[in-house]
Amino acid sequence: MSGDDPDSLMSLCTVFCLKNLRRTMCYSEGEQNRLQLRPDVFLPGEICDRLVNVYMDLVHTDSDFEPQDGFFQLFSDPRSTRLTRLQLREDLVRDRDLEAIGKQDLMELHLTYCSRLTARGLRTLCSFRHSLLLLSLFGCSSVFFRKSGAPLAAGEDEDEEDLEERLQRHTVDLDFSFQGFNRLRLLNLGGLPAELDVETLLRPLPALTSLDLSSVHLPRPAFLTQWSERLASLVLYNVELTEELIHTLLQMSRLRHLDISRENQRTSKFKMTRKTLSSIVQSLVDLVSLDISGHIMLDNCTVPAFEDAVGRPSIEPCKSSIYPFQELKRPLQFLGLYNTMLCNVTHIPAYKITGSKNEDQILNAIEAYTEQRPELAHRAINQLFDIARIQHCSQLLRALQLVITALKTHKYDKSIQVTGSAALFYLTNTEYRSDQSVRLRRQVIQVVLNGMEHYQEVTVQRNCCLTLCNFSIPEELEFQYHRVNLLLLKILEPVRQDESIQRIAVHLCNALVCQVDNDHKEAVGKMGFVKVTMLNLIQKKLQDRMCDQVMEFSWSALWNITDETPDNCQMFLECNGMNLFLDCLKEFPDKQELHRNMLGLLGNVAEVKALRPQLLTKQFITVFSELLDSKADGIEVSYNACGVLSHIMFDGPEVWTMEEPKRTHVMDKMWAAIQSWDVSSRRNINYRSFEPILRLLPQSSAPVSQHWATWALYNLVSVYSSKYCPLLIKEGGVILLQKVLELESSHQETKDMARKVMEQCENFKEDPMDTSR
């Protein structure tokens, strides 16, 4: 299946080493347990770059991965480690990290949104001036500031100081210069503070071929002409265009990529005219990429509608629906028309176009703008959401990968998290499921859980929970089982949680503890599933006198988590569970689904011999006896009540110490209830094992318990033979039924039913046409 290729051995080894540094390439030293590289380890540049870059990814996307203090110090000695190309982002990166790698001959350094870097880190960049070819300081405005007062010492540490407080009393560092960065060819200063004179800052860099000055104030743009014969790429996103700046751009004759786009049309005083656009096309003859997104076109740049509608869509310049582009010598490789009316025309001379006309343009926009323009990516993802919700997404794999990337890249951007999680809900639903690989669906689960972890906001939580409902539970969530349960329990902690989120989260919790092994159930029980979460929810609903889906799902979840799990059953009893059962029964006498779920849970409790004495009270036995007559949910409530009593009766008459109700009277009621049931009843129940039922067969202390167990087996193997005959045979049930026939204490009615069960199993084994196994 597409997208399901296994990870490379290099990728697997890199992740393993990073998660096990002290077991692979490092050791601990000194009282502070400092991380040190082993003396016999020598790593080439390719591996060192990968280690650092994957480390950054893990820190931002893997909640189980802990950042290692002193990690960058491992790469301090270029004799044993070589770094050449690094991509570092967000507030994980500190000044001391750059200082640690200061002796390396870095060729490429991408620093993105590194808000904790200061002027101290800026000066460290000078260590790389002899080797750097590419430097990106996008969104790192804090790097140009230092604290007021004394200069920063090389060893000064600001980690404990609040970032906002520090920035409130900062001063611009005017001492830094790019002097000596002679090899630098590509520079990104997007978001450079207005206090800095960009012209002075860039003057020592005559050899630049690529420059990004997004959102930078350019009062005297003519200085750009010093690169008119060299600059191949110029990005001026969100830079206010003026006639002077346009005049300067027209002199940049070697430009191959020009970006003069804007986030918002309303914030610009400049209006793009047909004449301006024509001048750009005519003067910049080498252009292969142009982005004019977000601009208002003043006069008519497009051909009449009747002309635009002629013929099939074409990328030939001579057929262009946009007049200025008819003068192109060849189609552009890329054309940004997002948030303009131009993207809606038919004939656009470009291979890749960003816009909002169709799915392809929208996906191109997400791809082009995610990394450094989340405000545009957010809008485009919202438009993708509408396509997936209302129409049909034809490029599913690409769409999913782009949304996943956006969510990973902007983990702390609320708008991206809201729209991205909403889009994932529709992109992972049943309609698209067959096209998705296991690996891709796991990536979706990871980013959804990341969103749940970092945002307590109602919309994000609801979107994430709904998206998880699109997966097979618990199978597809097994690889993150502990984490997803913790997150759901955290969502359910506030008693006054949003009703819809509460309902979905309880449903997910219920599904997660259904059909999993007992170790999983015990682990979830210890997380507070029984004590802190479900019983609290039930208590709250009781106080509100409301029996809704949350109430019913909560009891169902308790039924599932106590199945063959004695520790959780004991927890239920210790946490006042029986009184809650009685209160719910009294408050909601007509809620059949609720009664079935509660009795199913008590059936699990009754299966634990050590806990049965706690059920053996006059109050509880009377309630169970009365429920034998219940017709709620078919036979289910009566069946489960009888099951609880059957296990209690199995312990013998000697444990029955109460005067009322009498044991014989309760047993008579049980016989009458069993005889009233239709043996062909279809059941709302699912057995993973018959062991609790089978233990009631070879005994003589309670024939009615034996009869209930035999009836249960006969019903199940008759109605669901393909499912339950193999299970009964596998667990030795036929041998135990034979013992029922041999016991003198067994009632004849029980023996007759036992023979029918054995015949059913024998017929099942002999049927050669049965293809269901």
Order of alpha helices (4+ residues) and beta strands (2+ residues): alpha-beta-beta-alpha-beta-alpha-beta-alpha-beta-beta-alpha-beta-beta-alpha-beta-beta-alpha-beta-alpha-beta-alpha-beta-beta-alpha-alpha-alpha-alpha-alpha-alpha-alpha-alpha-alpha-alpha-alpha-alpha-alpha-alpha-alpha-alpha-alpha-alpha-alpha-alpha-alpha-alpha
